[in-house]
Amino acid sequence: MRAIVLEKFGGLDSLVYRDVPEPEPELGHAVIEVKGFGKSCPGGEFPVGAKVAALMGGLGRTINGSYAEYTRAPVSNVASIDADLPWAELAAIPETFATAWTCLFRNLDLAKGQVLVIRGATSSFGQAALKLAVNAGARVIATTRSRERFALLEKLGAARCEIERRDLSKHLPEAKQVDAVLDLVGNSVVLDTLAMLRRGGRSCLAGWLGGLDPIPDFNPLLQMPSGVYLTFFGSFVFGTPGFPLSDVPLREIAADAAAGRLDVKPARVFRFDEIREAHRVMEANEAVGKMVVVRD
Ligand SMILES: NC(=O)c1ccc[n+]([C@@H]2O[C@H](COP(=O)([O-])OP(=O)(O)OC[C@H]3O[C@@H](n4cnc5c(N)ncnc54)[C@H](OP(=O)(O)O)[C@@H]3O)[C@@H](O)[C@H]2O)c1
């Protein structure tokens, strides 16, 4: 089969197409035709030809991922999805929407009518969360560093937009009244995020758009507000004990998309043979939303 391989550290020219052996069936795993039909699953968890979505479980990290015609994923990280959607839209759902849903409805326990701040809302993750939260009846305040992107976020249902800044809590009229924050900017604003929550309010730290530097001189006694919750979610736990994929309503999300109740359309779609251009766009921050590669 054809696969896209990162042959060495470096720039876009390190991404090359190679012929590699197809993954063999293995117990506890499903062999999947990427953006096609499930091929084989010796344990019988999925019938041959089932339409499935796979996420995490080491894909693309500790095991080969979806940059190929076929992949093999642990069955704990595979879910069947039968919605009638184009492959490009189906491919946009698993990682982004499963993670956004879990952050909103597990970590943040978001409820109708609550005020939610999404920091880093123009990111692909942020946009998915914004759509899910608006559909759930939350009032969303969305942040971006650029005023020109307010219109995009308002179109997706944001009640208001704010310019992302390190001291946002000092400029937010709703400070100390916010029910929940989905913080995708991360370590550089963790404490500022906590400062905008009401008593009992929750923050979910799930992105690091502002960088991975640790919080300098973190001293909870001096810096943390009382009575607020700081939680964390990393999608790498999907499929592990305590975080079964069945917890996430992926089928419902896909059904909502197919019925027109939820827009999962990626911002940019690339062909399999356009991988270098896809990575260039990603690294240049040009996509403003989810990017998907489909096989013809
Ligand atoms: N916890 C998890 O399981 C999980 C899963 C997936 C992704 N993530 C994380 O979530 C974040 C978003 O991922 P993504 O793939 O959706 O990103 P993405 O689509 O590539 O996000 C790009 C957007 O991030 C914003 N941004 C870039 N640098 C920023 C900065 N210094 N401060 C604030 N905003 C900045 C920009 O928005 P503006 O220019 O409009 O400000 C840009 O449009 C990443 O940190 C990623 O690692 C976490």
The ligand as an SDF file (V2000), in Angstrom:
LIG
                    3D

 48 52  0  0  0  0  0  0  0  0999 V2000
   -6.4240   17.9450   24.9600 N   0  0  0  0  0  0  0  0  0  0  0  0
   -6.5010   17.2600   23.8410 C   0  0  0  0  0  0  0  0  0  0  0  0
   -6.7870   16.0780   23.8310 O   0  0  0  0  0  0  0  0  0  0  0  0
   -6.2680   17.9710   22.5490 C   0  0  0  0  0  0  0  0  0  0  0  0
   -6.7460   17.4340   21.3470 C   0  0  0  0  0  0  0  0  0  0  0  0
   -6.5430   18.1540   20.1710 C   0  0  0  0  0  0  0  0  0  0  0  0
   -5.8370   19.3540   20.2080 C   0  0  0  0  0  0  0  0  0  0  0  0
   -5.3670   19.8050   21.4080 N   0  0  0  0  0  0  0  0  0  0  0  0
   -4.6730   21.0990   21.5140 C   0  0  0  0  0  0  0  0  0  0  0  0
   -5.6430   22.1080   21.3060 O   0  0  0  0  0  0  0  0  0  0  0  0
   -5.0420   23.2290   20.6910 C   0  0  0  0  0  0  0  0  0  0  0  0
   -5.8080   23.5400   19.4160 C   0  0  0  0  0  0  0  0  0  0  0  0
   -5.5410   22.5260   18.4590 O   0  0  0  0  0  0  0  0  0  0  0  0
   -6.0250   22.6760   16.9540 P   0  0  0  0  0  0  0  0  0  0  0  0
   -5.4280   21.5640   16.1790 O   0  0  0  0  0  0  0  0  0  0  0  0
   -7.4860   22.8500   16.9410 O   0  0  0  0  0  0  0  0  0  0  0  0
   -5.2920   24.0330   16.5680 O   0  0  0  0  0  0  0  0  0  0  0  0
   -5.3440   24.8820   15.2410 P   0  0  0  0  0  0  0  0  0  0  0  0
   -6.6190   24.6670   14.4990 O   0  0  0  0  0  0  0  0  0  0  0  0
   -4.0680   24.7040   14.5010 O   0  0  0  0  0  0  0  0  0  0  0  0
   -5.3600   26.3490   15.9170 O   0  0  0  0  0  0  0  0  0  0  0  0
   -4.9010   27.4480   15.2340 C   0  0  0  0  0  0  0  0  0  0  0  0
   -5.4070   28.7240   15.9440 C   0  0  0  0  0  0  0  0  0  0  0  0
   -4.8010   28.8700   17.2200 O   0  0  0  0  0  0  0  0  0  0  0  0
   -4.7060   30.2330   17.5510 C   0  0  0  0  0  0  0  0  0  0  0  0
   -3.3970   30.5150   18.1380 N   0  0  0  0  0  0  0  0  0  0  0  0
   -2.1950   30.2520   17.5940 C   0  0  0  0  0  0  0  0  0  0  0  0
   -1.2150   30.6820   18.4080 N   0  0  0  0  0  0  0  0  0  0  0  0
   -1.8110   31.2350   19.4830 C   0  0  0  0  0  0  0  0  0  0  0  0
   -1.3360   31.8840   20.6490 C   0  0  0  0  0  0  0  0  0  0  0  0
   -0.0370   32.0580   20.8770 N   0  0  0  0  0  0  0  0  0  0  0  0
   -2.2400   32.3210   21.5480 N   0  0  0  0  0  0  0  0  0  0  0  0
   -3.5490   32.1650   21.3190 C   0  0  0  0  0  0  0  0  0  0  0  0
   -4.0580   31.5850   20.2090 N   0  0  0  0  0  0  0  0  0  0  0  0
   -3.1950   31.1160   19.3160 C   0  0  0  0  0  0  0  0  0  0  0  0
   -4.8730   31.0100   16.2560 C   0  0  0  0  0  0  0  0  0  0  0  0
   -6.0660   31.7230   16.3890 O   0  0  0  0  0  0  0  0  0  0  0  0
   -6.1390   33.3300   16.2890 P   0  0  0  0  0  0  0  0  0  0  0  0
   -5.0510   33.7400   15.3460 O   0  0  0  0  0  0  0  0  0  0  0  0
   -7.5200   33.5330   15.7620 O   0  0  0  0  0  0  0  0  0  0  0  0
   -5.9590   33.8170   17.6670 O   0  0  0  0  0  0  0  0  0  0  0  0
   -5.0070   29.9430   15.1950 C   0  0  0  0  0  0  0  0  0  0  0  0
   -5.9970   30.2400   14.2470 O   0  0  0  0  0  0  0  0  0  0  0  0
   -3.5800   22.8530   20.4620 C   0  0  0  0  0  0  0  0  0  0  0  0
   -2.7990   23.3790   21.5210 O   0  0  0  0  0  0  0  0  0  0  0  0
   -3.5930   21.3440   20.4960 C   0  0  0  0  0  0  0  0  0  0  0  0
   -2.3610   20.8180   20.9250 O   0  0  0  0  0  0  0  0  0  0  0  0
   -5.5720   19.1460   22.5600 C   0  0  0  0  0  0  0  0  0  0  0  0
  1  2  1  0
  2  3  2  0
  2  4  1  0
  4  5  1  0
  4 48  2  0
  5  6  2  0
  6  7  1  0
  7  8  2  0
  8  9  1  0
  8 48  1  0
  9 10  1  0
  9 46  1  0
 10 11  1  0
 11 12  1  0
 11 44  1  0
 12 13  1  0
 13 14  1  0
 14 15  2  0
 14 16  1  0
 14 17  1  0
 17 18  1  0
 18 19  2  0
 18 20  1  0
 18 21  1  0
 21 22  1  0
 22 23  1  0
 23 24  1  0
 23 42  1  0
 24 25  1  0
 25 26  1  0
 25 36  1  0
 26 27  1  0
 26 35  1  0
 27 28  2  0
 28 29  1  0
 29 30  1  0
 29 35  2  0
 30 31  1  0
 30 32  2  0
 32 33  1  0
 33 34  2  0
 34 35  1  0
 36 37  1  0
 36 42  1  0
 37 38  1  0
 38 39  2  0
 38 40  1  0
 38 41  1  0
 42 43  1  0
 44 45  1  0
 44 46  1  0
 46 47  1  0
M  CHG  2   8   1  16  -1
M  END
$$$$
